[in-house]
Amino acid sequence: MIFTRTTVSPNQLRGAPCIRGLHIPVASVVGMVADGMIEEEILRVFPDIARV
């Protein structure tokens, strides 16, 4: 499976998968979802994330 909205670079956040073009770790967003946060709450924390 190819994920076009994420990137992995050893020079960015120690190689952790990030949202493409941003220094936002995918794990942070997944953790927020796992904690029960809804989309609007996540977008308040990370307003640079675009809705799809």
PDB file of N, H, CA, C and O in Angstrom:
ATOM      1  N   MET A   1       0.853  -1.168   0.000  1.00  0.00           N
ATOM      2  CA  MET A   1       0.000   0.000   0.000  1.00  0.00           C
ATOM      3  C   MET A   1       0.904   1.238   0.000  1.00  0.00           C
ATOM      4  O   MET A   1       1.879   1.305   0.749  1.00  0.00           O
ATOM      5  N   ILE A   2       0.574   2.198  -0.836  1.00  0.00           N
ATOM      6  H   ILE A   2      -0.217   2.143  -1.444  1.00  0.00           H
ATOM      7  CA  ILE A   2       1.330   3.441  -0.927  1.00  0.00           C
ATOM      8  C   ILE A   2       0.519   4.552  -0.267  1.00  0.00           C
ATOM      9  O   ILE A   2      -0.659   4.744  -0.568  1.00  0.00           O
ATOM     10  N   PHE A   3       1.172   5.281   0.639  1.00  0.00           N
ATOM     11  H   PHE A   3       2.129   5.125   0.884  1.00  0.00           H
ATOM     12  CA  PHE A   3       0.525   6.388   1.327  1.00  0.00           C
ATOM     13  C   PHE A   3       1.076   7.689   0.755  1.00  0.00           C
ATOM     14  O   PHE A   3       2.244   8.013   0.967  1.00  0.00           O
ATOM     15  N   THR A   4       0.252   8.430   0.038  1.00  0.00           N
ATOM     16  H   THR A   4      -0.697   8.166  -0.135  1.00  0.00           H
ATOM     17  CA  THR A   4       0.715   9.640  -0.639  1.00  0.00           C
ATOM     18  C   THR A   4       0.693  10.871   0.261  1.00  0.00           C
ATOM     19  O   THR A   4       1.251  11.905  -0.109  1.00  0.00           O
ATOM     20  N   ARG A   5       0.077  10.789   1.408  1.00  0.00           N
ATOM     21  H   ARG A   5      -0.376   9.949   1.709  1.00  0.00           H
ATOM     22  CA  ARG A   5      -0.020  11.957   2.300  1.00  0.00           C
ATOM     23  C   ARG A   5       0.944  11.874   3.472  1.00  0.00           C
ATOM     24  O   ARG A   5       0.890  12.702   4.382  1.00  0.00           O
ATOM     25  N   THR A   6       1.823  10.881   3.454  1.00  0.00           N
ATOM     26  H   THR A   6       1.867  10.209   2.715  1.00  0.00           H
ATOM     27  CA  THR A   6       2.837  10.772   4.504  1.00  0.00           C
ATOM     28  C   THR A   6       4.220  10.676   3.885  1.00  0.00           C
ATOM     29  O   THR A   6       4.376  10.282   2.729  1.00  0.00           O
ATOM     30  N   THR A   7       5.216  11.043   4.670  1.00  0.00           N
ATOM     31  H   THR A   7       5.090  11.363   5.609  1.00  0.00           H
ATOM     32  CA  THR A   7       6.608  10.928   4.230  1.00  0.00           C
ATOM     33  C   THR A   7       7.435  10.308   5.354  1.00  0.00           C
ATOM     34  O   THR A   7       7.080  10.381   6.531  1.00  0.00           O
ATOM     35  N   VAL A   8       8.535   9.705   4.956  1.00  0.00           N
ATOM     36  H   VAL A   8       8.823   9.646   4.000  1.00  0.00           H
ATOM     37  CA  VAL A   8       9.502   9.184   5.912  1.00  0.00           C
ATOM     38  C   VAL A   8      10.870   9.635   5.430  1.00  0.00           C
ATOM     39  O   VAL A   8      11.280   9.321   4.312  1.00  0.00           O
ATOM     40  N   SER A   9      11.569  10.370   6.276  1.00  0.00           N
ATOM     41  H   SER A   9      11.236  10.625   7.184  1.00  0.00           H
ATOM     42  CA  SER A   9      12.896  10.860   5.943  1.00  0.00           C
ATOM     43  C   SER A   9      13.772  10.764   7.191  1.00  0.00           C
ATOM     44  O   SER A   9      13.362  11.192   8.270  1.00  0.00           O
ATOM     45  N   PRO A  10      14.969  10.207   7.051  1.00  0.00           N
ATOM     46  CA  PRO A  10      15.845  10.115   8.225  1.00  0.00           C
ATOM     47  C   PRO A  10      16.235  11.488   8.776  1.00  0.00           C
ATOM     48  O   PRO A  10      16.676  11.592   9.921  1.00  0.00           O
ATOM     49  N   ASN A  11      16.078  12.528   7.981  1.00  0.00           N
ATOM     50  H   ASN A  11      15.720  12.444   7.051  1.00  0.00           H
ATOM     51  CA  ASN A  11      16.430  13.886   8.412  1.00  0.00           C
ATOM     52  C   ASN A  11      15.265  14.634   9.060  1.00  0.00           C
ATOM     53  O   ASN A  11      15.427  15.769   9.509  1.00  0.00           O
ATOM     54  N   GLN A  12      14.110  14.007   9.107  1.00  0.00           N
ATOM     55  H   GLN A  12      13.979  13.085   8.742  1.00  0.00           H
ATOM     56  CA  GLN A  12      12.927  14.654   9.670  1.00  0.00           C
ATOM     57  C   GLN A  12      12.384  13.805  10.808  1.00  0.00           C
ATOM     58  O   GLN A  12      11.979  12.662  10.598  1.00  0.00           O
ATOM     59  N   LEU A  13      12.378  14.356  11.995  1.00  0.00           N
ATOM     60  H   LEU A  13      12.707  15.285  12.165  1.00  0.00           H
ATOM     61  CA  LEU A  13      11.860  13.687  13.194  1.00  0.00           C
ATOM     62  C   LEU A  13      12.405  12.267  13.358  1.00  0.00           C
ATOM     63  O   LEU A  13      11.674  11.335  13.692  1.00  0.00           O
ATOM     64  N   ARG A  14      13.702  12.133  13.116  1.00  0.00           N
ATOM     65  H   ARG A  14      14.296  12.890  12.845  1.00  0.00           H
ATOM     66  CA  ARG A  14      14.419  10.854  13.283  1.00  0.00           C
ATOM     67  C   ARG A  14      13.816   9.713  12.470  1.00  0.00           C
ATOM     68  O   ARG A  14      13.874   8.554  12.882  1.00  0.00           O
ATOM     69  N   GLY A  15      13.246  10.036  11.332  1.00  0.00           N
ATOM     70  H   GLY A  15      13.199  10.977  10.998  1.00  0.00           H
ATOM     71  CA  GLY A  15      12.710   9.015  10.439  1.00  0.00           C
ATOM     72  C   GLY A  15      11.295   8.568  10.736  1.00  0.00           C
ATOM     73  O   GLY A  15      10.796   7.631  10.113  1.00  0.00           O
ATOM     74  N   ALA A  16      10.638   9.230  11.681  1.00  0.00           N
ATOM     75  H   ALA A  16      11.043   9.992  12.187  1.00  0.00           H
ATOM     76  CA  ALA A  16       9.249   8.876  11.994  1.00  0.00           C
ATOM     77  C   ALA A  16       8.341   9.302  10.840  1.00  0.00           C
ATOM     78  O   ALA A  16       8.548  10.369  10.262  1.00  0.00           O
ATOM     79  N   PRO A  17       7.342   8.490  10.495  1.00  0.00           N
ATOM     80  CA  PRO A  17       6.388   8.897   9.453  1.00  0.00           C
ATOM     81  C   PRO A  17       5.699  10.199   9.844  1.00  0.00           C
ATOM     82  O   PRO A  17       5.240  10.360  10.974  1.00  0.00           O
ATOM     83  N   CYS A  18       5.635  11.123   8.889  1.00  0.00           N
ATOM     84  H   CYS A  18       6.008  10.993   7.971  1.00  0.00           H
ATOM     85  CA  CYS A  18       5.032  12.441   9.126  1.00  0.00           C
ATOM     86  C   CYS A  18       3.984  12.744   8.068  1.00  0.00           C
ATOM     87  O   CYS A  18       3.964  12.147   6.992  1.00  0.00           O
ATOM     88  N   ILE A  19       3.120  13.684   8.401  1.00  0.00           N
ATOM     89  H   ILE A  19       3.136  14.170   9.275  1.00  0.00           H
ATOM     90  CA  ILE A  19       2.180  14.208   7.427  1.00  0.00           C
ATOM     91  C   ILE A  19       3.002  14.948   6.376  1.00  0.00           C
ATOM     92  O   ILE A  19       3.844  15.779   6.717  1.00  0.00           O
ATOM     93  N   ARG A  20       2.762  14.650   5.101  1.00  0.00           N
ATOM     94  H   ARG A  20       2.079  13.975   4.824  1.00  0.00           H
ATOM     95  CA  ARG A  20       3.555  15.232   4.012  1.00  0.00           C
ATOM     96  C   ARG A  20       3.592  16.757   4.098  1.00  0.00           C
ATOM     97  O   ARG A  20       2.561  17.420   4.206  1.00  0.00           O
ATOM     98  N   GLY A  21       4.810  17.286   4.045  1.00  0.00           N
ATOM     99  H   GLY A  21       5.647  16.747   3.956  1.00  0.00           H
ATOM    100  CA  GLY A  21       5.007  18.729   4.038  1.00  0.00           C
ATOM    101  C   GLY A  21       4.942  19.384   5.407  1.00  0.00           C
ATOM    102  O   GLY A  21       5.123  20.597   5.521  1.00  0.00           O
ATOM    103  N   LEU A  22       4.687  18.606   6.440  1.00  0.00           N
ATOM    104  H   LEU A  22       4.539  17.621   6.348  1.00  0.00           H
ATOM    105  CA  LEU A  22       4.577  19.154   7.793  1.00  0.00           C
ATOM    106  C   LEU A  22       5.455  18.341   8.740  1.00  0.00           C
ATOM    107  O   LEU A  22       5.791  17.194   8.442  1.00  0.00           O
ATOM    108  N   HIS A  23       5.816  18.909   9.845  1.00  0.00           N
ATOM    109  H   HIS A  23       5.543  19.840  10.087  1.00  0.00           H
ATOM    110  CA  HIS A  23       6.574  18.176  10.859  1.00  0.00           C
ATOM    111  C   HIS A  23       5.610  17.658  11.924  1.00  0.00           C
ATOM    112  O   HIS A  23       5.808  17.879  13.118  1.00  0.00           O
ATOM    113  N   ILE A  24       4.571  16.970  11.476  1.00  0.00           N
ATOM    114  H   ILE A  24       4.410  16.790  10.506  1.00  0.00           H
ATOM    115  CA  ILE A  24       3.571  16.403  12.375  1.00  0.00           C
ATOM    116  C   ILE A  24       3.657  14.885  12.264  1.00  0.00           C
ATOM    117  O   ILE A  24       3.336  14.324  11.216  1.00  0.00           O
ATOM    118  N   PRO A  25       4.088  14.211  13.334  1.00  0.00           N
ATOM    119  CA  PRO A  25       4.192  12.752  13.283  1.00  0.00           C
ATOM    120  C   PRO A  25       2.815  12.097  13.118  1.00  0.00           C
ATOM    121  O   PRO A  25       1.843  12.486  13.765  1.00  0.00           O
ATOM    122  N   VAL A  26       2.759  11.108  12.247  1.00  0.00           N
ATOM    123  H   VAL A  26       3.549  10.792  11.721  1.00  0.00           H
ATOM    124  CA  VAL A  26       1.524  10.356  12.052  1.00  0.00           C
ATOM    125  C   VAL A  26       1.092   9.734  13.379  1.00  0.00           C
ATOM    126  O   VAL A  26      -0.101   9.681  13.678  1.00  0.00           O
ATOM    127  N   ALA A  27       2.048   9.265  14.171  1.00  0.00           N
ATOM    128  H   ALA A  27       3.017   9.308  13.928  1.00  0.00           H
ATOM    129  CA  ALA A  27       1.733   8.633  15.456  1.00  0.00           C
ATOM    130  C   ALA A  27       0.989   9.583  16.390  1.00  0.00           C
ATOM    131  O   ALA A  27       0.152   9.141  17.177  1.00  0.00           O
ATOM    132  N   SER A  28       1.280  10.872  16.315  1.00  0.00           N
ATOM    133  H   SER A  28       1.960  11.231  15.676  1.00  0.00           H
ATOM    134  CA  SER A  28       0.576  11.848  17.155  1.00  0.00           C
ATOM    135  C   SER A  28      -0.899  11.914  16.795  1.00  0.00           C
ATOM    136  O   SER A  28      -1.765  11.933  17.670  1.00  0.00           O
ATOM    137  N   VAL A  29      -1.176  11.948  15.501  1.00  0.00           N
ATOM    138  H   VAL A  29      -0.473  11.932  14.790  1.00  0.00           H
ATOM    139  CA  VAL A  29      -2.567  12.021  15.043  1.00  0.00           C
ATOM    140  C   VAL A  29      -3.296  10.711  15.355  1.00  0.00           C
ATOM    141  O   VAL A  29      -4.440  10.731  15.811  1.00  0.00           O
ATOM    142  N   VAL A  30      -2.646   9.592  15.115  1.00  0.00           N
ATOM    143  H   VAL A  30      -1.717   9.576  14.745  1.00  0.00           H
ATOM    144  CA  VAL A  30      -3.262   8.291  15.415  1.00  0.00           C
ATOM    145  C   VAL A  30      -3.542   8.183  16.914  1.00  0.00           C
ATOM    146  O   VAL A  30      -4.589   7.676  17.317  1.00  0.00           O
ATOM    147  N   GLY A  31      -2.613   8.656  17.734  1.00  0.00           N
ATOM    148  H   GLY A  31      -1.763   9.068  17.407  1.00  0.00           H
ATOM    149  CA  GLY A  31      -2.820   8.636  19.179  1.00  0.00           C
ATOM    150  C   GLY A  31      -4.008   9.471  19.608  1.00  0.00           C
ATOM    151  O   GLY A  31      -4.757   9.086  20.506  1.00  0.00           O
ATOM    152  N   MET A  32      -4.178  10.607  18.969  1.00  0.00           N
ATOM    153  H   MET A  32      -3.570  10.920  18.240  1.00  0.00           H
ATOM    154  CA  MET A  32      -5.327  11.467  19.283  1.00  0.00           C
ATOM    155  C   MET A  32      -6.639  10.773  18.935  1.00  0.00           C
ATOM    156  O   MET A  32      -7.608  10.837  19.692  1.00  0.00           O
ATOM    157  N   VAL A  33      -6.658  10.116  17.790  1.00  0.00           N
ATOM    158  H   VAL A  33      -5.872  10.065  17.175  1.00  0.00           H
ATOM    159  CA  VAL A  33      -7.860   9.373  17.384  1.00  0.00           C
ATOM    160  C   VAL A  33      -8.122   8.239  18.379  1.00  0.00           C
ATOM    161  O   VAL A  33      -9.263   8.015  18.784  1.00  0.00           O
ATOM    162  N   ALA A  34      -7.068   7.532  18.767  1.00  0.00           N
ATOM    163  H   ALA A  34      -6.141   7.714  18.439  1.00  0.00           H
ATOM    164  CA  ALA A  34      -7.207   6.429  19.725  1.00  0.00           C
ATOM    165  C   ALA A  34      -7.713   6.931  21.082  1.00  0.00           C
ATOM    166  O   ALA A  34      -8.414   6.211  21.793  1.00  0.00           O
ATOM    167  N   ASP A  35      -7.354   8.166  21.433  1.00  0.00           N
ATOM    168  H   ASP A  35      -6.784   8.750  20.855  1.00  0.00           H
ATOM    169  CA  ASP A  35      -7.816   8.760  22.689  1.00  0.00           C
ATOM    170  C   ASP A  35      -9.244   9.288  22.606  1.00  0.00           C
ATOM    171  O   ASP A  35      -9.788   9.771  23.599  1.00  0.00           O
ATOM    172  N   GLY A  36      -9.851   9.197  21.424  1.00  0.00           N
ATOM    173  H   GLY A  36      -9.409   8.804  20.617  1.00  0.00           H
ATOM    174  CA  GLY A  36     -11.246   9.605  21.276  1.00  0.00           C
ATOM    175  C   GLY A  36     -11.459  11.014  20.773  1.00  0.00           C
ATOM    176  O   GLY A  36     -12.592  11.497  20.755  1.00  0.00           O
ATOM    177  N   MET A  37     -10.392  11.689  20.363  1.00  0.00           N
ATOM    178  H   MET A  37      -9.472  11.297  20.378  1.00  0.00           H
ATOM    179  CA  MET A  37     -10.567  13.045  19.844  1.00  0.00           C
ATOM    180  C   MET A  37     -11.284  12.997  18.495  1.00  0.00           C
ATOM    181  O   MET A  37     -11.066  12.087  17.695  1.00  0.00           O
ATOM    182  N   ILE A  38     -12.127  13.971  18.260  1.00  0.00           N
ATOM    183  H   ILE A  38     -12.304  14.710  18.909  1.00  0.00           H
ATOM    184  CA  ILE A  38     -12.823  14.054  16.985  1.00  0.00           C
ATOM    185  C   ILE A  38     -12.027  14.951  16.037  1.00  0.00           C
ATOM    186  O   ILE A  38     -11.102  15.650  16.450  1.00  0.00           O
ATOM    187  N   GLU A  39     -12.404  14.916  14.776  1.00  0.00           N
ATOM    188  H   GLU A  39     -13.156  14.348  14.442  1.00  0.00           H
ATOM    189  CA  GLU A  39     -11.673  15.645  13.734  1.00  0.00           C
ATOM    190  C   GLU A  39     -11.495  17.128  14.070  1.00  0.00           C
ATOM    191  O   GLU A  39     -10.401  17.667  13.903  1.00  0.00           O
ATOM    192  N   GLU A  40     -12.533  17.780  14.532  1.00  0.00           N
ATOM    193  H   GLU A  40     -13.421  17.342  14.668  1.00  0.00           H
ATOM    194  CA  GLU A  40     -12.459  19.204  14.832  1.00  0.00           C
ATOM    195  C   GLU A  40     -11.422  19.496  15.921  1.00  0.00           C
ATOM    196  O   GLU A  40     -10.716  20.502  15.851  1.00  0.00           O
ATOM    197  N   GLU A  41     -11.330  18.620  16.924  1.00  0.00           N
ATOM    198  H   GLU A  41     -11.904  17.803  16.981  1.00  0.00           H
ATOM    199  CA  GLU A  41     -10.355  18.809  18.001  1.00  0.00           C
ATOM    200  C   GLU A  41      -8.929  18.652  17.474  1.00  0.00           C
ATOM    201  O   GLU A  41      -8.038  19.422  17.835  1.00  0.00           O
ATOM    202  N   ILE A  42      -8.722  17.666  16.630  1.00  0.00           N
ATOM    203  H   ILE A  42      -9.446  17.041  16.336  1.00  0.00           H
ATOM    204  CA  ILE A  42      -7.393  17.435  16.057  1.00  0.00           C
ATOM    205  C   ILE A  42      -6.993  18.621  15.187  1.00  0.00           C
ATOM    206  O   ILE A  42      -5.844  19.062  15.231  1.00  0.00           O
ATOM    207  N   LEU A  43      -7.918  19.134  14.406  1.00  0.00           N
ATOM    208  H   LEU A  43      -8.851  18.777  14.371  1.00  0.00           H
ATOM    209  CA  LEU A  43      -7.620  20.284  13.549  1.00  0.00           C
ATOM    210  C   LEU A  43      -7.352  21.551  14.353  1.00  0.00           C
ATOM    211  O   LEU A  43      -6.647  22.439  13.875  1.00  0.00           O
ATOM    212  N   ARG A  44      -7.892  21.653  15.550  1.00  0.00           N
ATOM    213  H   ARG A  44      -8.465  20.931  15.939  1.00  0.00           H
ATOM    214  CA  ARG A  44      -7.563  22.787  16.418  1.00  0.00           C
ATOM    215  C   ARG A  44      -6.110  22.689  16.894  1.00  0.00           C
ATOM    216  O   ARG A  44      -5.413  23.698  16.997  1.00  0.00           O
ATOM    217  N   VAL A  45      -5.667  21.470  17.181  1.00  0.00           N
ATOM    218  H   VAL A  45      -6.233  20.651  17.097  1.00  0.00           H
ATOM    219  CA  VAL A  45      -4.289  21.263  17.630  1.00  0.00           C
ATOM    220  C   VAL A  45      -3.323  21.419  16.460  1.00  0.00           C
ATOM    221  O   VAL A  45      -2.263  22.030  16.602  1.00  0.00           O
ATOM    222  N   PHE A  46      -3.688  20.869  15.310  1.00  0.00           N
ATOM    223  H   PHE A  46      -4.548  20.373  15.195  1.00  0.00           H
ATOM    224  CA  PHE A  46      -2.853  20.909  14.108  1.00  0.00           C
ATOM    225  C   PHE A  46      -3.623  21.574  12.970  1.00  0.00           C
ATOM    226  O   PHE A  46      -4.088  20.876  12.069  1.00  0.00           O
ATOM    227  N   PRO A  47      -3.773  22.892  12.978  1.00  0.00           N
ATOM    228  CA  PRO A  47      -4.587  23.572  11.966  1.00  0.00           C
ATOM    229  C   PRO A  47      -4.016  23.476  10.547  1.00  0.00           C
ATOM    230  O   PRO A  47      -4.732  23.742   9.581  1.00  0.00           O
ATOM    231  N   ASP A  48      -2.739  23.100  10.406  1.00  0.00           N
ATOM    232  H   ASP A  48      -2.158  22.884  11.190  1.00  0.00           H
ATOM    233  CA  ASP A  48      -2.144  23.001   9.070  1.00  0.00           C
ATOM    234  C   ASP A  48      -2.525  21.720   8.337  1.00  0.00           C
ATOM    235  O   ASP A  48      -2.269  21.591   7.140  1.00  0.00           O
ATOM    236  N   ILE A  49      -3.133  20.776   9.043  1.00  0.00           N
ATOM    237  H   ILE A  49      -3.341  20.881  10.016  1.00  0.00           H
ATOM    238  CA  ILE A  49      -3.572  19.543   8.384  1.00  0.00           C
ATOM    239  C   ILE A  49      -4.795  19.862   7.531  1.00  0.00           C
ATOM    240  O   ILE A  49      -5.746  20.481   8.008  1.00  0.00           O
ATOM    241  N   ALA A  50      -4.766  19.443   6.280  1.00  0.00           N
ATOM    242  H   ALA A  50      -3.993  18.941   5.893  1.00  0.00           H
ATOM    243  CA  ALA A  50      -5.892  19.699   5.374  1.00  0.00           C
ATOM    244  C   ALA A  50      -6.922  18.586   5.494  1.00  0.00           C
ATOM    245  O   ALA A  50      -6.577  17.417   5.669  1.00  0.00           O
ATOM    246  N   ARG A  51      -8.164  18.958   5.399  1.00  0.00           N
ATOM    247  H   ARG A  51      -8.444  19.908   5.257  1.00  0.00           H
ATOM    248  CA  ARG A  51      -9.236  17.953   5.358  1.00  0.00           C
ATOM    249  C   ARG A  51      -9.241  17.306   3.985  1.00  0.00           C
ATOM    250  O   ARG A  51      -8.946  17.946   2.975  1.00  0.00           O
ATOM    251  N   VAL A  52      -9.578  16.040   3.967  1.00  0.00           N
ATOM    252  H   VAL A  52      -9.817  15.520   4.787  1.00  0.00           H
ATOM    253  CA  VAL A  52      -9.647  15.311   2.694  1.00  0.00           C
ATOM    254  C   VAL A  52     -11.070  14.897   2.437  1.00  0.00           C
ATOM    255  O   VAL A  52     -11.356  14.270   1.418  1.00  0.00           O
TER     256      VAL A  52
END
